[in-house]
């Protein structure tokens, strides 16, 4: 555990693209007891932006400087492209530094195991930024489940869809090399699969379809995964950048009721526009975007708006802080993210062979 006599934990962030600039740095800076102490990016324009955003932080071109002086930091966040997650995470852990890795944890389950083994050897914290556990729709669904409004669950339908008909030129997520972990199964699928497993546990079998539909696409941009669970539940998961008209973000079916929600959680857009945790309106959305619940009270059918539980990505870093300073559990067990990667690998196998793949949790 870090011991700094009440001083904020010093956090070094590797990578200042979408993950580092929009998610990690603002959330770290907004967490009481933490501060952004260093930012690493090889891009000169991004270094200039980082200096403007965090003038008190050290702005570095190479991560080796962080590992050369580990006493200057209390935590490293790996927000670099997927291909660097394992090498940077292992290097930080071997330098004696706790580590947060952006999702997906690694480009492969073998890489995830290497990270977990390095954390075990070093005795340092390792956790994964599965931030969609704190989306408003998923938090609302869990609240309704706990209240018994839906009864015994039988099916989850969950979508991350965006309309992006053109490839993003030069984007590493569009590349097919295995170490890039490109495509939607690794990107959005990592969130959807994580949420399904949190609700139902590890699946028994997996069926998937993965297509590269846009002109010039090298990786999946329109995919579907069906997970079957020991309790009889089924999760149908869609991830796509093809639909011009988006389907429901989440539909959870129980024997007593249904919760249905359209529209993505607003926190990513709010962060990109400069809103921060604690600001007025953070994590909330207008009434017209709330979901609906269809259930009964004492046998009387009820259809009503379901006020969205506010999204709360800030809880991730608050839990990281508490893990480092108080010995509390980490917000995400890396074994959970390893399991997600194994499911993604099984989904790729199913999509390639056209058959259902058995899974041992």
Secondary structure, 3 states (H helix, E strand, C coil): CCCCCCCCEEEEEECCCHHHHHHHHHHHHHCCCEEEEEEECCCHHHHHHHHHHCCCCEEECCCHHHHHCHHHCCEEEECCCHHHHHHHHHHHHHCCCCEEEECCCCCCHHHHHHHHHHHHHHCCCEEEECHHHHCHHHHHHHHHHHHCCCCCEEEEEEEEECCCCCCCCCCHHHCCCHHHCCCCCCCHHHHHHHHHHHHHCCEEEEEEEEECCCCCCCCCCEEEEEEEECCCCEEEEEEECCCCCCCCCEEEEECCCEEEECCCCCHHHHHHCCCCCCCCCCCCCCHHHCEEEEEEECCEEEEEEECCCCCCCHHHHHHHHHHHHHCCCCCCCHHHHHHHHHHHHHHHHHHHHCCCEECCC
